[in-house]
Amino acid sequence: LIVVDGVRHEVVAAGSYTVAELLQRMGSTCLSGSVDGVLSLGNLILPADGTTLSDANVADRDRLILTTIASPTALGKALAALGSASATLERFEAAVAAGDAPHEEELTRLFELVDAAPLDGLSEAQRGECRRRRKAIVARLEALSARAAAMPTTCQ
């Protein structure tokens, strides 16, 4: 049983499923489109690193809670902020791939947005998940910044 914003969804999944596979299955069966969120069992955040449900000690009939970026909770707000930063970063990555580097100030603003993701009211496990996501975004942003700085500039 997975609860999403107070709505209960009965989902059948083998113990060999990873959290990512379960979220993908939910996106195609219960919810519309892909699901970006955090799955938790009580106070435990289930890792999205390839750990199977069995390895995460999820048992038959356990009640899992999915917090998505649309959730009006503190975690939902933090996920929304980080998701927005990630979407902006994807646009910048596409621009660099097309040979159009974003201005350094835009990259600095994005670093600031990632750093300002609201963490107040989160449990330690939820903060850990947000830190993991933040680190991944920062690593991508640093790599993009280095690629953009190495691009030739044109003066007009």
N, C-alpha and C positions, 0 to 999 in steps of 0.2 A: 504494500500500500504506500503510495507516494502522495503527499499533501502539497499542493501548489496553491498558495494564496487562499487557503481555507477550503479548497476544492479537493476532494479525495479522488485518486485515480488508482485503479487496481492494475498493476503491471506484473506480468509474468516474465521472469528473466532467470536464466541459468546462473549458477554461482560462478561460472567461468566468464561471465560478462565483466567488462571493466566499467568504471563509472562513466567514461566517455561513451561507450557503446550503449549503456542504459539511457543516458541523456539523448543520444541520437535516436534511439528507439522511441522514447517519449515524444520527441519532436515530430516523428512521423506517424504516431498513433494517437496520442492524447492531446498534444498541443499543436498549434499550427507553426510549422517551420522549425528552424534549428533552436536549440535551447542553450542559452548561456547562463549558467548559474552555479550554485554550490549545493551539493547534496549532503545532508547531514543525518546522522542517526543519534538522536539525543543531542548531547553537546559535542559529539565527535564529528568533525568534518571528514567526509570520505575523500581520500586523495584521488586526484584526476591524473595521476602519473602512470597509469597502466596497471594499477593494483586491481585485482579482481574483487568482486563482491564477497566471495568466500574468504579471501585474504584479509578483507576489511572487517571480517566477523559479522557480516550481514546474514541473518538467519531468515528462514521462511517465516512469513507473516510479520516481519519487522516493519515498523512505521518509519518511513524516511520522509524528510522534509526537504523540498526543493525551493531554494530562494533564488529568484531570478532578478534580472536587472529591473524588471517592472514592479517588483515587490516594494510596498511602501514601508519597509523596515530599514533599520540602520544598515544592515548588510546589503539590502537591495540598492540603497543609495550609493554605497561605496562601490558596488559592482557596476552600477550605471556610470559613475564617474570614470572608473577605470576602462569600461567598455567604450565610452565616448573618446577617451584619450587613444585607445587602441585603434578606433575607426579613423581618427584624424591621422594617426601615424601611418595607417595603411594608405591613405590618400597621399601623404608625403612620400612614402616609398614608391608609389606608382609614378609620382612626378619625377623623382630622381631617376627611376628606370627609363623614363621618357626623355631624360636629359635636362629637366627643368628643376633645379635645386630650390627648395624653399629658402626664404630669407632666414638668416641666423636667429633673428628675433622671434620668428615663428617657432623655431625649435626650442628656444629658451622658454617661451610661453607654455609649450607642451610639457617640458620638464616640470615647470611650476604646477601645471594642472595635475600631473601624475602625483607630485609630492603633496598636493592639497586634498587628495581623496579623503573624504570624511571617515575617520575610524572611531569616533566617539560612540560609545554604547555597544561596541562589539566585544564578544568574548575573546579570550586569548586565541582559541582555535580559528575564529573568524578573522581576527587580525592577521594570523599566520597565513591564511589563504589569500588575504588581500596583499600582504607583503610579497608572497610568491608571485602573484600576478603583476604587482608593481615592478618587481625585479626583472621579470621577463620583458615588460614594456620598456624599462630603462635600458636594458641591454640592446634591444632593437633600436631604440632611439639613439644611443651612443654610436652604434654601427652606422646608422643612417647619417648622423652628424659628420662622422669621419668621411663617409663617401661623398657627402655634399661639399665638404670643405676641399676635397681633392678634385672636384670638378672645375674645369677651366671657366673663368668668368669672362664676360664680354662687357666692354665699356662702350657706351654709345655717345 
